[in-house]
Amino acid sequence: DISGQNVDWIVEDFDKNGSLVVLCDFGTITFTDASASAGSSTVVLTNGDIVDITQASEGLTATTIDSSTSITVTYQ
């Protein structure tokens, strides 16, 4: 059972000296064959939450769950 655990597929911005750096235009990134398991329990993407990147109230990414094992993140 993996309840209460976190599984992440991450495209993220970071900060330097306490300020966010400019997020580069990375185009589109697709994670495929993505799943997590522990014992006989498996977590698939369709059960997850999407958290897109925003800076100064501006959305910088758009994320779609393509299937139970594929997710696409696009720079906006």
C-alpha positions as CSV (number, residue, x, y, z in Angstrom):
1,D,0.0,0.0,0.0
2,I,1.4,3.4,-0.9
3,S,-1.4,5.6,0.5
4,G,-0.1,8.7,2.2
5,Q,3.1,8.7,0.1
6,N,4.0,11.2,-2.6
7,V,5.0,10.3,-6.2
8,D,6.1,13.2,-8.4
9,W,7.0,13.7,-12.1
10,I,8.4,17.2,-11.9
11,V,9.2,20.1,-14.3
12,E,10.0,23.0,-12.0
13,D,11.4,26.5,-11.6
14,F,13.9,27.2,-8.9
15,D,15.2,30.2,-7.0
16,K,18.7,31.7,-6.7
17,N,19.6,33.9,-3.8
18,G,15.9,34.0,-2.7
19,S,14.4,35.1,-6.1
20,L,12.9,32.9,-8.8
21,V,15.0,32.6,-11.9
22,V,13.4,33.2,-15.3
23,L,11.9,30.0,-16.5
24,C,13.3,29.0,-19.9
25,D,11.0,28.1,-22.8
26,F,11.5,24.3,-22.7
27,G,8.8,23.7,-25.3
28,T,7.0,20.5,-24.5
29,I,8.0,17.6,-22.3
30,T,6.2,14.3,-22.2
31,F,6.6,11.7,-19.4
32,T,5.7,8.2,-20.7
33,D,5.4,4.8,-19.0
34,A,5.0,6.7,-15.7
35,S,3.6,4.8,-12.7
36,A,4.6,4.0,-9.2
37,S,4.1,0.9,-7.2
38,A,4.8,-0.6,-3.8
39,G,4.0,-4.3,-3.3
40,S,0.8,-5.0,-5.1
41,S,-0.4,-1.3,-5.1
42,T,0.1,0.9,-8.2
43,V,-0.6,4.6,-8.6
44,V,-1.4,5.9,-12.1
45,L,-1.4,9.5,-13.3
46,T,-5.1,9.8,-13.8
47,N,-5.5,9.7,-10.0
48,G,-3.0,12.6,-9.4
49,D,-3.2,16.3,-9.0
50,I,-1.7,18.8,-11.5
51,V,0.2,21.8,-10.2
52,D,1.3,24.2,-13.0
53,I,4.0,26.8,-12.6
54,T,2.9,30.4,-12.1
55,Q,5.0,33.5,-11.5
56,A,3.4,36.9,-10.6
57,S,0.0,35.4,-11.3
58,E,1.0,34.4,-14.8
59,G,0.6,30.8,-15.8
60,L,3.8,29.5,-17.3
61,T,3.0,25.9,-17.9
62,A,0.0,23.9,-19.1
63,T,-0.2,20.3,-18.1
64,T,-2.4,17.5,-19.5
65,I,-2.8,13.9,-18.4
66,D,-2.8,12.0,-21.7
67,S,-3.4,8.6,-20.2
68,S,-2.9,6.6,-17.0
69,T,0.9,6.5,-17.7
70,S,1.5,9.6,-19.8
71,I,1.6,13.3,-18.9
72,T,2.6,16.4,-21.1
73,V,3.9,19.7,-19.8
74,T,4.0,22.7,-22.2
75,Y,5.7,26.0,-21.7
76,Q,3.2,28.8,-22.3
